[in-house]
Amino acid sequence: MTGTRPRPSAPPPEALIVAHGQPGDPAPAEAEIAALARRVGAELPGWRVRGATLAAPGALEAALGACAAPPLVYPLFMTDGWFVTSQLPARLGNRAGRVLAPLGLDPALPALAAGALTQAARARGWASRESRVIIAGHGSGRSRNSARATEGFARALAALTDFADIRTGYVEEPPFLRDAAAGMGAQALCLPFFAARRGHVIDDIPAALEAAAFAGDILDPIGLHPGVPALIARALRAAAPPRPSSETAPPRP
């Protein structure tokens, strides 16, 4: 007897979003990355999207164990530094598929920030060409990766906007934020180049701006922009391998 038989349905694509988290208090960051994974999943019908932090004991391993196939991994980091290039691959082992570029290197991120900054200036009644922006980055005393990512982001942002001045300043390397933010005037915006609101964003950035007598406004970190889930979803969709055709298999002889 001849005929056709349906092909087995392909398993749903798997994705895992990984953040650094907060070692001293891992639970809030775990809840945040889980919520982000749900928002990204809403942009990707038919996918299974999970989140985990490196800081929560066993969280990454549990998320990997729940995946039916090696997942695409999206690092919720602002640069491809040690955590992305060394610790994350070591923790993943051979249980994951492709590791994508981190959020801070996503080529779509500057356009997202340009819209947010322009809207923020307009909401304050400011003309962007008369306003200044400082990008507050992490920086590092050991590697230039963080500063390079921040500077590349600032250059791309400058190409998309007409702000009078776009500067970068860092928490952990020169030019330090307290120095870079000096003399910017009241018509200025600070955009933290961070994925989440904790640690440096809560403590060090406001302290540095206060030391600089910064009279402008501090915006939310770019990682909290409402457009980030869709941005992550686009990156995952573009990286996913083609799915097998759902057409019927050829007849048996």
N, C-alpha and C positions, 0 to 999 in steps of 0.2 A: 504494500500500500504506500502510495506516495502522497505528498501534501506538504504543507508548510507548518512550521512550529514557531511560536514566538521566541524571540531571543530572551534570555534572562534579563530582567531589568537591571540597569547599571546602578551600583550603589551611589547614594548621594555624595556629592563632593564634601570633603571635610576641611575645615579651617580652624586654626588655633591662633588667637591673638595673645601675645605674651608681653607683659609689662614688668618693670623692675619691682614695684611694690614697696612696702615699708617694713623693713626687717623688725623694728621694735614693736610694731602694731600692724600685723599683716591683714587683719580681717577687713577693715574699711576698703583697702585697695583691692582685695579679692572681690568684694561686693561691687566695686566700681567697674572692674574689668568684666565681670559677669554681665552687668547691665549693658556695657558697651557691646559685648558679643551678641546680646539679644537685639540691640538696635542694628548692628551690622547684618545679623541673620534676617531681619525684617526686609533688608534690601536685597537679599539673595534667596528667594523662594526655592525650596528643594535642597538647600545646603544645610549642613550641620556646622554651626559655628560655636566654638567654645572659647573661653578666656581663662588665663591663669597668670599668676605672678611668680617671679623667681624667688621672692622673699618668703612666701608662705610655704612652710614645710610640706612636701609631698603634693602640692597643688599641681605643678607641671606634670609630674608623673601620673597623677590620677587623670588629668585631662587627656594625656596621650593614651592611657589605657582604655579610655572610653571611646576612642576613635576606632571605627571599623576598618579604616585604611589610613596610610600615612598622610597626615594633614599638611596642607599649605600653612606655613607659619608666617604671621605678620608681626614684626617686632614694634611694639608701641614705645619706641625710643626716638630721641631726636638726632642721634648720630650712629654711625657704624663703628663704635668704639669697642672696648674690651668686652663689655657684656654681650654685644651682638655678635662679634666675630670669634670670641673665645668661649665665654661661659655658656652662652645659649647653645651653640653646637655640641659642647661637651655634655650638657644636660639632656639634649634631645637624643644623642646617640644616633642609631640607625632607625629610629621609630617615627621620624617625620619625613615629609617630602621636602620640597623646595622652601628655603627661607627667603622671603622677599626683602627688599630694601626697607629700612625703617621709616616711620612716619616723617621724621625731619628731613629725609632725602626724597620724599615723594614729590615729583615735579609739579603736581597739582596743588601743593600746599601754599606756595606764594600767592596764587590767585585767590585762594580762600582768605588768606590774611589781608590781601589788598582790599577785598570787599568789606571785611570786618573793620579795618582801620578807616576807610573812607566813610563808611556808615557811622562810625563812632565820632569822627570829626564833624560830620554833617549834623548829627544829633545834638552836638554842643554849639551849633551855629558857627563853626569854624570852616573857613576855606582851606582845603588840603594844601594848596600851594603856599599858604601862610602858616602852616602847622609843621611841627617836628615830631619825629618818631625815634624812640630808642628801643632796640631789640635787646632784651635782657637774656643772656645765655648762661649756660653752666660754666663752660671753660674747664681747663684742667692744667695743673702744673706739670703733668707727665706726658701729655699727648696733645697734638694740635687738631685732632679729629673733631672735637666739639666746636672749637672756634671756626674751623673750616666750614663745617655744616652751617653754623650760624651766619657767617659772612656770605656764603653762597646764597642762603635764604634772603639776606638783606639786599644783595645785589639784584636778585630776581624781583624782589618787592619794589626796588627803586625803578626798575624797568617798566613796572606795571602801574605806577602811581606818579603823582606830581607833588609829593610832599617836599617842603623846603629843605629838609634835612632828614636823613635816616642814618642813625648811628648804631653801633653795637657796643655793649659793655658786658662784663662777665663777673660772676661770683668768685671764680677761683683762679683767674689769670688776668694780666693786663690786656687791654685797658679795663681796669676794674669799673664796675657799674657806678660806684660813688664818684669816680672821676669823669667818666664819659657822660654822665647825666647832668653835670654841672652847667649852669648858664643856658639851659634850654628854654627858659621862660615858661609862662603859664599855659601857652597854647601848644601843649605837648602831650604825647601819648606814649606809654610804656607797654610793650607787648612782650610778655614772658615767652621765650622760646622753650617751653616745657610741655610735657605731655599731660601733667596732672597738677592739681592744686594741693601741694603738700611740701614739707621741708623748705627748700630754698625759696619757693614761691610765697610761702606764708611768712617766713621769718627774714631770710637774708635779703631778698629783693626790696621789701619795704624799708628795712633798716638802711640799706645802701642809698636808696632814693632820699630818705630823710637826711642822711649825712650830706647828700649833694644839694640839699634845699630844693629838691625837685618840686615844682609847683603844678605839674600837670596831673594826669589821671593814669592809674594803672588798670589795664584791661585784664580779662581772664586769660589764662595760658592758651596758646593756640590749639593745644590738644583737646580743649574742651569746646571748641567751636562746634555748633550743631551740624555743620556739614561734614565733620570728620567721619562719621559712620558710613556715609555714602562714598566718601573718598576711599576708605579702606575696602569697601565692597567692590568698587571699580578695580582696584589693584588686584584683589583676589580673583575676580572674574577674568581679568586679562591674563593672569598667570595660570589659570586652570587648564589642564590638558583637555583636548577635545573629548567629548563623551561618545561612547559607542552609539551607532545608529539604532533607533528603536524599530527599524523595519524588520520584517520577518526573515528568518534564516532561509537559505535555499532549501528546496525539497530534498529529502533523502532519496537515494536511488532505490 
